[in-house]
Amino acid sequence: MPKLKTHKGTKARVKVTGRGKVKAMRSGKRHLNYKKSGTRIRQGRTDLIVSEAEAKKITALLPYD
């Protein structure tokens, strides 16, 4: 049986915690930040815990994490 390949795009955007939860950065911080308030930008720093349904799909793309 051949090895499974990791989806590199998912690997770059998502992190799996020690307990198996999936963390992802919040969207909307890459560009056009000059018109956003500082509060809005700071609130975007926190990581988002992905829902269980989405986590199942993501963990299928990351077989060795």
N, C-alpha and C positions, 0 to 999 in steps of 0.2 A: 504494500500500500504506500503510495507516495506521500510526501509531507504536504500539509496544507499551507497555503500561502496567506500571509497576513496582509490585510488591506491597508496600504501605506497611508492613504488619505485619512482613514479613521484613526490610525495610530498617532498621527500628528495632531489630531484635534481632541482626542479623548484620553482619559486616564482611568484605569481601574484601581480602586482602592483595595486595601488589604482584606476587607470584608466582602469584596465583590461588587460594591456599588460602582456606578459609572459617573464620572465627573466630566463636565464640559464647560468651556468658557462661554459666557453670555455673548450674544451677537450684537452687532451695531457699534463696534469701537474701532474699526479699521481706518475709516476716513470720514470726512465731513464733520470733524469734531469741533470745529470752530463755532458752530452754531448751537452746540449742546452745552448745557450748563455743567459746571464742575461737579455738582451733586449727581447728575445723571451719569457722568463718566465714572465717578468713584463707585457708584452702585453697580456698574458693569464689571468691576474688578472681581467680584465674588464668583466662585464657581457654582455651577448649576448641577444639582443631582438629577440625573435623567430618570424618567419614569421606568417602572419595571418592564413594561411592554417594549419600550425603545431599547432598554438595556439588553433584552434577549436578542434583538436584531444586531446590536453592536457587538455583543460578545461572540456572535457567530462569525463576524468579520475579523475578530482578534482571537484566533484559536489557541494561542499559547500564552495568553495573559490571564 
